[in-house]
Amino acid sequence: MSRKSMPGGPSGPRRLVRAAVALATVAAVVLPATAASADTYVPVSGAGSTWSANALRQWAANVKKNGMTINYAASGSTDGRTQFANGTVDFGVSEIPYGLYDSNFGRAADQPPTRKFAYMPIVAGGTSFMYNLNIGGRRVTNLRLSGENVAKVFTGVIKYWNDPAIKADNPSLNLPARRIVPVVRSDGSGTTAQFTLWLSKQYPDIWNAYCARNGKRTPCGLTSYFPYKPSEGFVAKSGSENVSGFVRQPQGEGAITYVEYSYPEKAGFPVVKLLNSAGYYVAPTAENVAVALTKAEIEDKNTDPAVYLTQKLDNVYRNPDKRAYPLSSYSYIIVPIAEEYGLKQPDKGYTLGAFGYYLLCEGQNQAKSLGYSPLPRNLVEAGLKQVERIPNMRPETNKIAKCRNPTFSSDGTNTLAKNAPNPPECDRKGGPAQCTTGTGGAKQDTPSSNNGAGGNSPGGSGGPGATAGPNATAGPNASAGPNAAPSSGAIDPLTGDPIAAGSDPGAGGDFVAGVPVSLDAEGGWRLSHTLMLLAGVLFVGLMIGPPLLARSLQRRGRNSWSGS
């Protein structure tokens, strides 16, 4: 064989070099042209609302199978708006728009960014009141509150669960003399903004008085930062998961928080039935939210309504339909509409547009099962126009006709709202009896006083070993009747028991709410124990295995040499 024909000869490398140069030339010509028009999904990132986080996380998981990667940080609406404005994320999520006056600052919390953007509705839902309360060792699942009483609870006017005003909402429950622990958000939150907007519109006198006590200007309107004082028994936590987590822990008995309905549903906890304008106590179900939002308006801020597609909820709060849940609203995704920041990469616009289409159509079918309410047709139609403003997205012709959404009816009405059931008469204020049916994620009944769970009759049970009659005890070993032990008149905020005179833990100092820590050291053998055992075996193997193997190889080597 000649040198030239040998595979490793000079002709082989020359051929490889020529082929590489040819490929590089083709790539230089073709790749720039295809990169700008490629329909390739690339990772996109967003940050913001914890209110809508459960829905967004599920939707991101759903589209993963299509090759789409959506990274979302539930960092709070204020942070989401800030990150979008700074260009550190591709989209933001918020329950409130830029530029609203925030009473916490006495000015707008933030201004619209120079970055070009549009608001797009993504999901509706009810801001619920998740609570942890027991009577006689049994969880209460059917608590009812008027809006005024909710306002008084979260402004510290009503401090105990057995307050006469709360008893009037719950005639079938013998509520305990336990301190109420309001749990609020410590971070800038769209949930807080929605809640305080409702307070300012519906109960301005109560809300203004509270703000004044906390050193805020009045009249006090919407704020993303709830004003509070730990000395008044309030607890503050960052994010929806943390406020709901505080309430659901065993040591959180007596606590109540405001959070999107999805969280108590997922946690298996009850929510308050809120009194509406028609005089019925209703839960924030998907159907009741859909009914309430039939009165929502799209507010035009004397500018481009396609950009400022924001909600006006005054008529939602006062919706006269007896099925309507008063504190209903929806959340927005803030989408970019110009090729700047990350959207200079064309594939990001393509990916974000496809995800927007999914959110408005396919994703809405899961809204109810996730604890939300699907968007009605008018908001979907408006949202589709916003998606189609994203640069480099691929528009679909007549998308609304292909849009699978459980609220769409052939006659143009909201199917979910039209088919929503009426509340039972036992949930009517002043009705014959209080409904015993559970709410939220706690579906078990709470028997009324007539079914042996206590009640307002003398001798009814009001807690472990407690009665509500003339000689009742208000807790273990604490008599509240004529023969009661001397008391300071104060109630232990954690146990609900009277505190003996001279031993008031709140005297001369602030009330401090402890945060219990769960230790995973019970319940026998667990997966964690198995993993630790396997880790130990692996560690021992790594330590003694190599020396043993080395000795074995040495012995084999000696044997082979001696054998040869």
VENMOJO-V776522 format. One record per residue. N is the residue number from 1. PSI is psi as a letter, one per 40 degrees, with the letter a starting at -180 (none if undefined). Layout:
N,PSI ; N,PSI
//
This chain:
1,h ; 2,i ; 3,d ; 4,d ; 5,e ; 6,i ; 7,d ; 8,e ; 9,i ; 10,d ; 11,d ; 12,d ; 13,d ; 14,d ; 15,d ; 16,d ; 17,d ; 18,d ; 19,d ; 20,d ; 21,d ; 22,d ; 23,d ; 24,d ; 25,d ; 26,d ; 27,d ; 28,d ; 29,d ; 30,d ; 31,d ; 32,d ; 33,d ; 34,d ; 35,d ; 36,d ; 37,e ; 38,h ; 39,g ; 40,h ; 41,h ; 42,i ; 43,h ; 44,i ; 45,i ; 46,i ; 47,i ; 48,b ; 49,h ; 50,d ; 51,d ; 52,e ; 53,d ; 54,d ; 55,d ; 56,d ; 57,d ; 58,d ; 59,d ; 60,d ; 61,d ; 62,d ; 63,e ; 64,d ; 65,e ; 66,e ; 67,e ; 68,h ; 69,h ; 70,h ; 71,h ; 72,h ; 73,h ; 74,g ; 75,e ; 76,i ; 77,d ; 78,d ; 79,d ; 80,d ; 81,d ; 82,d ; 83,d ; 84,d ; 85,d ; 86,e ; 87,e ; 88,e ; 89,i ; 90,d ; 91,i ; 92,i ; 93,h ; 94,i ; 95,e ; 96,i ; 97,i ; 98,i ; 99,e ; 100,i ; 101,h ; 102,h ; 103,e ; 104,d ; 105,e ; 106,f ; 107,i ; 108,h ; 109,d ; 110,i ; 111,i ; 112,h ; 113,i ; 114,d ; 115,h ; 116,h ; 117,i ; 118,i ; 119,h ; 120,h ; 121,i ; 122,d ; 123,i ; 124,i ; 125,i ; 126,h ; 127,h ; 128,i ; 129,g ; 130,h ; 131,i ; 132,h ; 133,h ; 134,i ; 135,h ; 136,f ; 137,e ; 138,h ; 139,h ; 140,h ; 141,e ; 142,f ; 143,h ; 144,i ; 145,i ; 146,i ; 147,d ; 148,d ; 149,d ; 150,d ; 151,d ; 152,d ; 153,d ; 154,e ; 155,e ; 156,e ; 157,d ; 158,h ; 159,e ; 160,i ; 161,d ; 162,f ; 163,h ; 164,d ; 165,d ; 166,d ; 167,d ; 168,d ; 169,d ; 170,g ; 171,e ; 172,e ; 173,h ; 174,g ; 175,i ; 176,i ; 177,g ; 178,i ; 179,h ; 180,h ; 181,g ; 182,h ; 183,h ; 184,i ; 185,h ; 186,e ; 187,i ; 188,h ; 189,h ; 190,d ; 191,d ; 192,d ; 193,d ; 194,d ; 195,d ; 196,d ; 197,d ; 198,d ; 199,d ; 200,d ; 201,d ; 202,d ; 203,g ; 204,d ; 205,d ; 206,d ; 207,d ; 208,d ; 209,d ; 210,d ; 211,d ; 212,d ; 213,d ; 214,e ; 215,f ; 216,i ; 217,i ; 218,i ; 219,i ; 220,h ; 221,b ; 222,i ; 223,i ; 224,e ; 225,h ; 226,h ; 227,h ; 228,i ; 229,h ; 230,d ; 231,e ; 232,e ; 233,e ; 234,i ; 235,h ; 236,h ; 237,i ; 238,h ; 239,i ; 240,d ; 241,d ; 242,d ; 243,d ; 244,d ; 245,d ; 246,d ; 247,d ; 248,e ; 249,i ; 250,d ; 251,e ; 252,e ; 253,h ; 254,e ; 255,i ; 256,i ; 257,i ; 258,h ; 259,i ; 260,i ; 261,d ; 262,d ; 263,d ; 264,d ; 265,d ; 266,d ; 267,e ; 268,f ; 269,i ; 270,i ; 271,i ; 272,h ; 273,h ; 274,h ; 275,h ; 276,a ; 277,d ; 278,e ; 279,f ; 280,i ; 281,h ; 282,i ; 283,i ; 284,f ; 285,i ; 286,d ; 287,d ; 288,d ; 289,d ; 290,d ; 291,d ; 292,d ; 293,e ; 294,e ; 295,e ; 296,i ; 297,i ; 298,h ; 299,h ; 300,h ; 301,f ; 302,f ; 303,a ; 304,h ; 305,e ; 306,d ; 307,d ; 308,g ; 309,g ; 310,i ; 311,i ; 312,h ; 313,e ; 314,d ; 315,d ; 316,d ; 317,d ; 318,f ; 319,h ; 320,e ; 321,h ; 322,e ; 323,e ; 324,h ; 325,h ; 326,d ; 327,g ; 328,i ; 329,a ; 330,i ; 331,i ; 332,i ; 333,h ; 334,h ; 335,i ; 336,i ; 337,f ; 338,i ; 339,g ; 340,i ; 341,b ; 342,d ; 343,e ; 344,e ; 345,h ; 346,d ; 347,d ; 348,d ; 349,d ; 350,d ; 351,d ; 352,d ; 353,d ; 354,d ; 355,d ; 356,d ; 357,d ; 358,d ; 359,d ; 360,d ; 361,c ; 362,d ; 363,d ; 364,d ; 365,d ; 366,e ; 367,d ; 368,d ; 369,d ; 370,e ; 371,e ; 372,a ; 373,h ; 374,i ; 375,i ; 376,i ; 377,d ; 378,d ; 379,d ; 380,d ; 381,d ; 382,d ; 383,d ; 384,d ; 385,d ; 386,d ; 387,d ; 388,e ; 389,e ; 390,h ; 391,h ; 392,e ; 393,i ; 394,h ; 395,i ; 396,h ; 397,h ; 398,f ; 399,d ; 400,d ; 401,d ; 402,e ; 403,h ; 404,h ; 405,h ; 406,e ; 407,e ; 408,h ; 409,i ; 410,d ; 411,e ; 412,e ; 413,i ; 414,h ; 415,d ; 416,d ; 417,d ; 418,d ; 419,e ; 420,h ; 421,i ; 422,i ; 423,i ; 424,i ; 425,d ; 426,e ; 427,e ; 428,h ; 429,h ; 430,e ; 431,a ; 432,d ; 433,i ; 434,h ; 435,i ; 436,e ; 437,h ; 438,i ; 439,i ; 440,b ; 441,e ; 442,g ; 443,e ; 444,i ; 445,i ; 446,h ; 447,i ; 448,i ; 449,d ; 450,e ; 451,e ; 452,e ; 453,e ; 454,b ; 455,a ; 456,e ; 457,i ; 458,h ; 459,e ; 460,i ; 461,h ; 462,e ; 463,a ; 464,h ; 465,e ; 466,i ; 467,i ; 468,e ; 469,a ; 470,d ; 471,f ; 472,i ; 473,i ; 474,e ; 475,i ; 476,h ; 477,e ; 478,h ; 479,h ; 480,e ; 481,a ; 482,d ; 483,f ; 484,i ; 485,i ; 486,h ; 487,i ; 488,e ; 489,e ; 490,i ; 491,h ; 492,h ; 493,e ; 494,d ; 495,d ; 496,e ; 497,i ; 498,i ; 499,h ; 500,i ; 501,h ; 502,e ; 503,f ; 504,h ; 505,e ; 506,e ; 507,h ; 508,e ; 509,i ; 510,i ; 511,h ; 512,h ; 513,h ; 514,i ; 515,h ; 516,i ; 517,h ; 518,h ; 519,h ; 520,g ; 521,f ; 522,i ; 523,e ; 524,a ; 525,h ; 526,i ; 527,d ; 528,d ; 529,d ; 530,d ; 531,d ; 532,d ; 533,d ; 534,d ; 535,d ; 536,d ; 537,d ; 538,d ; 539,d ; 540,d ; 541,d ; 542,d ; 543,d ; 544,e ; 545,d ; 546,d ; 547,d ; 548,d ; 549,d ; 550,d ; 551,d ; 552,d ; 553,d ; 554,d ; 555,d ; 556,d ; 557,d ; 558,d ; 559,d ; 560,d ; 561,d ; 562,d ; 563,d ; 564,none
//
